[in-house]
Amino acid sequence: MAAGLVLAQLRAHMALPDYARAPTLGLLYITDHYAADAQDILDHLGAELPEITDWSGTVGVGIAANNVEYFDEPALSVMLCELPVDQYRVFSGVAPLGIAFEAHTALIHADSATPDVSGLIDEMAGRTETGYLFGGLASSRTTAVQFAIGGNGNIKGHGAARGVFSGGLSGVAFGEGVNLVSRVTQGCLPVGPVRVITGVEGNVVTQLDGEPALDVMLRDLNVSLDQPREALTVVRATLVGLSDSDSDSVGRTGNFGSDVIVRHIIGLDPTRRGVAIAENAEAGMRLAFCRRDMQAARADLTRICAEIREELEPEELTVEMATALSAPEAESAPHPARRIAGAIYVSCAGRGGPHFGAPSAELQIVRRALGDVPLVGFFAGGEIARHHLYGYTGVLTVFTAGAD
C-alpha cells in the first residue's frame, strides 16, 4: 500500500508541467520498519517504473519528504530525477566507480559497521574533482541496507546483485553538468571558549591551552568532582567540537562553523587529568565543549537555507521573477525563477522531532525557505559532507534547474 501511494503521487507529478517526464534515476529511502522488505520494495518499484534504470538510497530510523518527517513508523520516500545519462553513475561494491567517469560530486550512503568508514569516505572524496561528498550513514535497529543498482551493470567476476546491499559505500557520482549547492548546519552550541589541544594521546586529550584537560572541562562546565553525581549528569550531556587549527570554529549564529565535527565524551582519566573522546585528535587542533541546543539548531538551519536561496537567486530580477520570488509559497513554487529542481536533506537521527520543538518542524523550516520543491532524505547515524563524517548536523543539498 505504501508503494502504491508513492507511485500514484509520482505519476501525478510526472503529468504536470515543470516536473520530470522521462526520469532515469530513482532515489529511495525507507524507515527500518521496512528493512526486511527492502528487496521486495525495490523489485516492485523497478517493475512498476521500468523506465528507471538506476536506483540509489538507504534506510533510516526516520526519513524525510517535503514538509514532513516519518520517524519510528513504516514509511518510504522516492524522488525521480531526470538527468543526462552521461552525467551520473550509480556505484556500489559490485559496481565500483570506474576511472572512465569523471565525478565532480557524489551522494554517499555508508554503513557505520564498515571498518575505517571515515577513511573510505576520505578516499572517495579524493576521487571527485571538487572533493565534495554529501550523504550519511545508514541508521537502523535491524539491517542497515543500501540500495544501489545501475543500468551500466556490475563488474565481471563480482557476482550477481539485485540492488540491496549491507556494508561498505554506495551512492551516485555526478558529473560536471549536474549543478548543485550544499550546506552543513550544526545543531550544537559551545558552552565554553574554543581551546587549543596542547597534549593528546590517541583519543585522550590530556592538555588544553597548556592546562590539564579535565580541569579545563570542569571549569568550562562549572562543575566539580567533589559533587560527582551532579558533575557526571552535566558531563553526560556534553559533547566536544573539534576542528583543524586553521578553521573557523564558530559561525555567525554562535553555532559551530561547518569545519567542526562533534563527538561524544566517552570517559574521564583522573590519572592523566584527561578527557577521552570518540575521535583520535592531534596536537594543535581546536576543541570546545558544547551541548545540543534547539534554538541554535533552528537559527542555523534557517541561515543555511537563506544562503542557498541567496546563491541561487539572480542578481538582476525581471518584474516577473521579482513577483514570483515575493509571492506566497503556493503561488511561487515551483516557479522557474527559484531555479530549484529538487533537494536532498540528510539529518542526524538525534535531531528529528522533539529537538526542533515538534514533529516535522525541521522539514517545515526547509520548506518555508525553499518553497514546495521535491525533497527526500533520511535521518542518519552520521552525516557526510565534503570528506568529513559529522554528528548532530544536517546536510542540505539543492539541485538547480540547470541540471537537466
N, C-alpha and C positions, 0 to 999 in steps of 0.2 A: 504493500500500500504506500509506504514512504517513497519507493522508487517511482510508483505510478504518479504520485502527486508532483514529484520533481520533474518527471518527463512532460507532464501536462503543462507545467509552468514554462519549461524550456521551449516547447513547441509554440506556445502562445507568443512568447517574446520573439522567437525567430521569424514570426509573421509580421512583426511591427517594423516600421522604418527606424533607421539608426541602430538596429541590432544586427548581430552576425546572422547571415542566412546560409552560409556554407562553412561552418566551423570544422576544424580538423583536430583540435586539441581539447581534451576534457580534463578539468581539474576536479578531483573527487575527494571529499573529506567526510569521514564518518566518526560518530562517537563510539567509544569502546563497547557499548551495548551491542553493536553490530560487528565487532571484530571477528567473531566466529563465522559470520556470514559474508566476510569480505569478498571471497572468490565468487560466490553466487551473485552478489550485488554487481561486481564488475562484469561478470558474464552477461547478466540481464541487461545492464545499460549498454554494453557493446552490441548485443543483439538488436536492441530497440533503436540504437543510433549507429547503424553500420557505417555511416559516412565519417564517424570519428575514428581515426586510425591510431591515435596516440592518447594515452591516459597517464596521469600522474596524480599523486596525493598520498594521504596517510590517515592515521587515526589520532583522536584526541579525547581527553575526558570531557571536552566541550568543543563545539565547532561554531564558526561564525558565518553569518549571512548578512545581507544588507539590513541594518537596523535591528538585528536580533541575534542573541546567542542561545545556543541549546546546550545546557550543562547538565550532566548526570541524567540524561534521558536518551532514548533511542532517537537518532536523527542522522540525516545525511544531507550534504550540500554539494551542488555541482555548478560549475561555470564552464561554458563552452567558449573557446577562443578561436577567432578567425585570423590566423596568422599565415604568412607565406611559408610554405613547407620547407623552403631552404633557409629559414631564419630561426629554426629551433630544432633541438634534438632531445628526446627523452632518453635518459640513461639509467643504468642500474648495474648490479653485479654481473648479470648475464649479458648486458648490452652496454659496455663501458663507452664513455665519450671518446670517439676516435680523434686522431690528430687532424683528420681532413676537415673537421668542422671548427671554425674559429668562433669560440664562445666569448662573448663580451660580458655577460652577466649570467647568473643561474639561480633558479629556485631549487632549494635543497630540502630534502626530508632525510632524517637520520635516526638511527637507533642508539639510545644512550648506553645500551649494553655492549656496543661495539668497542673493542679495545682501542684506546688512543683516538677517540672520535674527534677530539679537538685538533689533533694532528692531521687527520683526514680532511677536516674542513679547511684547515690552512693550506693543505696541498691542493685541494680543489680550487680555492680562491686563486692560487698561483697559476692555474690553468686557464683562467679567464683574462681577457685583455685589460679589463678595468679593475680586477681584483675584488669585484663586488658580488657577494652572495646574499641571498635573503631566504628565510625559511625557519625551520625549527626541528627540534627533536620530537618524535612521536611520544605521546603520553597515553598510557593505557593501564588499566588494572588487570587486564588479561593479556592478550597477544599484541605486541607493538608492530602492527602490519604497515607496509608501504605498498602503494600502487605504482607500477611503472611498466608500461608496455608501449612499444613503438612500432610504427609501420615499417621501419627500416630493418626490423628483425634483430635476432640475437647473434652473438659471436659464435662461429662454428666451434664446436667442442665444449661449449659452456652448458649444454643441455637444453631441454625444452623448458619453457616458462609460460605460465598463464597470466602473469601480471601482478601477482601478490607475493610480497617478499617480507622477510624478517631479517634484521641485521644490516649493517653497512649503510651506504648512502645511495640515494636515488634522487631523481628530480628532472628538471628541464633546463637545458642550457639555451640561452637566447643569443642570436646574432646581433650585429650592429644595427640592423634595421628595425629591431623591436625597441621602441623608446619607453623608458620608464623613469620614475622618480621615487626614491625610497628614503625613509627617515626612521630613526630609532627614538622611541620615547621611553624615558625612565620612570620608575614608579617609587623610588626611594628618595628620602630627604636626608642630607647629612645632619648629624646631631653633634658634631664637633668639627674642629678645623681640619683641613687637608694636611696630612703629615708626610714626611719622607721616611721610607723604610731604610734604616741605617744598620740593621742587623737582622739576618734571617738564616735559618737552617731548614731547607726544604720548604715545608708548608707551615713551619712555626716561625712567626715574626717575633724576634727577640728584642729589637730596639726600634723605636720611633723617635725621630729628631734627637737621637743620641741618648734617649732615656729608655728604661725598661718598658717594653710594650704593654705588659699587663698593668703597670702603674699608670701609664698614659690612658689606657682604656678606662680604667676605673675612674680616673679624674674626669675624662670626657663624658662619661655616663653618669657622673655624680653619685656613685655607689661605693660601698666599702665591703671588704671581705669580713669585717667584724660583724656584719649582718648578712650572713651567707645566703639565707633564703631569699631575701629581698634582692640581693645582688644577682643571684642566678636567674631570677624571674626577668630582670631587666636585660641581662646578657642574652638569654634565650630569644628575646625579641629584637636583638640587634644583629645587623649584618655588616659587612665591610665592602666598601667600594674601592676597587683597585684600578690604577691607570699608569701608563708609562710616564717617565719623568718629564717629557715634553708635551704632555696632553693638557687640554683644558678640562679640569676636573669638575667644575661647577658651571652650569649654564645660566641663562638669563632669568629663568623662573626660580632659581635657587636649587633646582634639581641637579643631579649629576649630568655632565655632558655625555655625548654618545660614545666617547672613548673609554668610559668607565664600565667595568664589569663588576657585578655584585655577586658576592659569595658568602656562604654561611660561615659562622664561627663554629668550629667543631670541637673545641676543647681549650682548656687553660693549662698552662705549665708553670706551677708555682716555683719549681726548682730553678728554671731558667728565666722566670718572670716573663714568660712568653705567651702569645696567643696563637693557637692553631687555627688555620683557615682552610677552606676546601679549595685550595689552589696553591701551586708552587710559586712563590713570589721571588723577586730578586731585589737586591740592594739598589736603591735609587728610585724604585717605584714609589708612587704616591698611594696613600691609604687614608680613608676617612671612615669612621664608624657611622652607620646610618640605620634608618628604620623605614619600613613601608609607610606611606602616607597617602590617604585618599585624595585630599585637596591638591597636593603636589602632583599626583598622577593625573588628575583631571586637567590641571593647568598645563602640564607638559604635553599631554595628548592634543589639547586644543592648539598649543603652539605649533607642533609639527604639522598639523592639518592646515593651519594658516600659512606656514612656509611652503607647503606643497601647492596650495592654491595660488599663492603669490608667484611661484615659479612658473606655473602653467598659464596664468592669465597674461595676455599680450600687453605690451607697454602702451600701445595706442589702440583705443577701442572705437569701433564704429557705434553709431546710435543703436543699431540692432543688438550688438554684443553687450553694450552697457545696460540696455534694458533687460536682456536675458540674464546677465550676471547679478543684477539687483532685484530680480523678481523672486517671489516666494519659491520654495523648492519645487512644488508641484508644477509650477509654470516653467521654471528654468531648466530642470533636469529631464532628460539627458541632452540638453541643447548642445550643439557642436561647439559653442563658444567656451564651454567648460573644458573641452579637449580631453576629457577623461573617458577612456573606453571601458575600464574595469579596475578593480583593486583586489589585493590580497592582504589580509591582516592576520599576522601571527602574534598572539599574545601569550603571556605566561599563564599557566594553569592557576597560579596563585593570585592572578589579577581579576579573574572573572567575577561577575555578580556583586557580592557584598563589598568588595574592595572599592568599587565605584559608586556605592550607595544604593544600588537597586539592580535587579536583573536587567541585562541588556543595556545598562547605562553607558558602558564603554562604547558599544557599537552605535548608540544614538548620537554620541558626540561626533563620531566619524561621519555619520550620515548628515548631520546638520552642517558640517564643514564642507563635505564633498558633493552633497546632493544625492539624488536617488540613482546611484550608479551601481552596476553589478559588482558584488563583493562576495568573496568566500575566504575561508581561513580556518584556523583551529587554535586551540589553547594547548600550548606545548610544554614539554618538560625542560626546555631550554630554547632560547631564541637565537637565530643566526643572522648576523648582518656583517657584511664585509668578510673578514676572516676570523671574527670573534664569535664566541659562544657566550651569550648573555644569560642573565636570570632576572626575573621580575621586570621585564621590559615588554614593549610592544614594537613590532616592526611593520610599518605600513608602506606598501608598495603600490604605486598607481601606474597603470599603463595608459599612455596617451593615445589619442585617436590617430596619430601619425603612424602607429604600429601596423595598421592594415594597409 
